[in-house]
């Protein structure tokens, strides 16, 4: 329905090194990873009662905010939705 999903586990994974970072979504559904090195990352989100969603091939550059909007769908966490290259560059 497009509603915000608080308390979802979000994992950021560097696709080259396998380095992982985790956070949870805020009440407004937003999340933030700070001080991320340049590279290509996958972002996944999961919460009980929803399918896990993963967005792959998101390019991150130093000093350039990157936004990856994930949409969770009702279902079991064992079900996965994959999205390729879904990032947006934010101009500041």
Secondary structure, 3 states (H helix, E strand, C coil): CCCCCCCCEEEEEECCCCCEEEEECCCCCCCCCCCCCCEEEEEEEECCCECEEEEEEEEEECCECEECCCCCCECCCCCEEEEECCCEECCC
